[in-house]
Amino acid sequence: MGDVTRFAPSPTGYLHLGHAASAIFAARSAGGDGRFLLRVEDIDQTRARPEYIEAIYHDLAWLGLTWEMPVRVQSAHFNDYQAVLDRLTDRDLLYPCFCTRKDIQAEIARIGNAPHGPDGALYPGTCRHLSAAECHDRIAAGESYALRLDMGRAMTQAGRRLYWHDRAAGRQVATPEIFGDVVLARKDTPTSYHVSVTLDDHLQEISLVTRGEDLFFASHLHRLLQELLGYAVPEYHHHKLLTGPDGKRFAKRDKSETLQSMRKAGVSVADVLARIGSF
């Protein structure tokens, strides 16, 4: 039996060739007897736009891809992600952090030689030991805050060495501590990529997570969340990223050539597939 795979774009811009490559890779990885799902990851409500969601459907259909219905749109499931956060809170694994970026930078500069992870210098734990009363009062006063995972407690509760398998890189030892006390939600964004993708892959019974190699390190953290939440562990395949003639990977922030603009210009699907190649 084939795998259950998914393509999960964020509707914060129009899809480009890199997205096309990733979507096709996921669909092909499902195999002839597998299942290919589409998921819209629109938790960033400040940047997500309905027109981008519609464009995703049009672009993927133009490429000849089909997917199961209904499409899971993350913004319709904030309650699901809150339930995950509540479970972690009940186990004393989350704490509110009131530090601004400036506060964190100042503290890191003060202590010097701060350890670094995939996202830069690790959070120094400034708010980890605030009392419950102080946290309650500051939240009630309307202060902005983030919910951070107490990584030390989480690793203790996991209680064993964790592994996951990548079809390109082989068996991996999970080292989620490289993220430190990572943010799992914010006051104005009630979930994070890490929480929502881990839950959704579980609910949708994804057996093979395919995504770009730029997200390889995130799998270490997701493996920890799976362990804490009692979820099955899928296989992974982190594929290489498609790059342009200049060697740079395609990215929305660089306004890379979009599938919409190519389609309107009369570029054929065959031409798109030729540009993607086997990447």
Helices and strands as residue ranges (DSSP letters): E 4-7, H 17-30, E 35-40, H 50-62, E 72-73, G 74-77, H 78-90, E 94-97, H 101-111, E 116-117, E 120-121, H 132-140, E 146-149, H 151-158, E 163-166, E 170-173, G 176-179, E 183-186, H 193-203, E 208-212, G 213-215, H 218-229, E 235-239, G 252-254, H 259-264, H 269-276
